[in-house]
Amino acid sequence: MTGMTAADLQSCAGVPDKTKKIDDHTEVFSYNLKNDAAGGVQITLPVIGGGYTVGSSGSTCNANFRIVGNKVASLFYSGNTNRLRL
């Protein structure tokens, strides 16, 4: 996707959930996905003061595209994963 124009990105991924203009040449497009049902098997192990949730797949994904000169310069993903959560 690097090198894609901002218009082509929006044609492909849709209108971003958020945008932020950094300067005259740089903008960030943020896309957020929230799955209502995460895949896999989820087990909660009871522990005093809370518990551990093990084995469920992530339910959120955030993609942030940095647009420089009207072209995609970089892409960063974030979100929850299958790791242990308190």
C-alpha positions in Angstrom: 0.0 0.0 0.0 3.0 2.2 0.3 3.0 4.7 -2.6 -0.8 4.5 -3.0 -2.5 7.9 -3.3 -4.8 9.0 -0.5 -7.8 8.8 -3.0 -6.9 5.3 -4.0 -6.6 4.3 -0.3 -10.0 5.6 0.5 -11.5 3.9 -2.6 -10.1 0.6 -1.3 -10.5 1.0 2.5 -13.3 3.5 2.7 -13.5 6.8 4.5 -11.2 6.8 7.6 -12.7 6.9 11.1 -10.4 9.7 12.0 -8.0 12.0 10.3 -5.3 14.3 11.7 -3.4 16.9 9.8 0.2 17.0 11.1 1.6 19.8 8.8 1.0 21.1 5.3 2.3 17.8 3.7 1.5 15.1 6.3 -1.8 13.6 7.4 -2.7 10.5 9.4 -5.8 8.4 8.4 -7.0 6.0 11.2 -9.2 3.0 10.6 -10.7 1.1 13.6 -12.2 -2.4 13.5 -14.0 -3.8 16.4 -15.2 -7.5 16.2 -18.2 -8.2 18.3 -17.3 -11.9 18.5 -13.6 -12.8 18.8 -12.6 -16.2 17.4 -11.1 -19.1 19.3 -11.8 -20.5 22.7 -11.7 -18.2 25.7 -11.1 -19.5 29.2 -11.0 -17.3 32.3 -9.0 -18.6 35.1 -10.1 -17.3 38.5 -7.5 -15.6 40.6 -8.0 -13.5 43.8 -8.6 -9.9 42.7 -9.5 -10.8 39.1 -8.4 -13.5 36.7 -6.6 -14.3 33.5 -8.3 -14.6 30.1 -6.4 -17.1 27.9 -6.7 -18.1 24.3 -9.2 -15.7 22.7 -8.4 -13.9 19.5 -8.1 -10.2 19.4 -11.3 -8.2 19.0 -9.9 -4.8 17.9 -7.5 -3.7 15.1 -6.4 -0.1 14.4 -4.6 0.8 11.2 -2.9 4.2 10.9 -1.7 5.3 7.5 0.8 8.2 7.3 0.1 10.2 4.2 2.9 12.4 2.9 2.5 14.5 -0.2 -0.9 12.8 -0.9 0.7 9.3 -0.9 0.9 6.5 1.7 4.3 6.7 3.3 3.8 4.1 6.1 1.3 1.9 7.8 1.1 0.9 11.5 -1.2 -1.6 13.1 -2.2 -1.9 16.8 -4.9 -3.8 18.8 -5.3 -6.5 21.3 -3.9 -10.0 20.7 -4.0 -13.5 22.0 -1.7 -12.8 24.9 -2.7 -13.2 28.6 -4.8 -10.4 29.8 -5.6 -9.4 33.4 
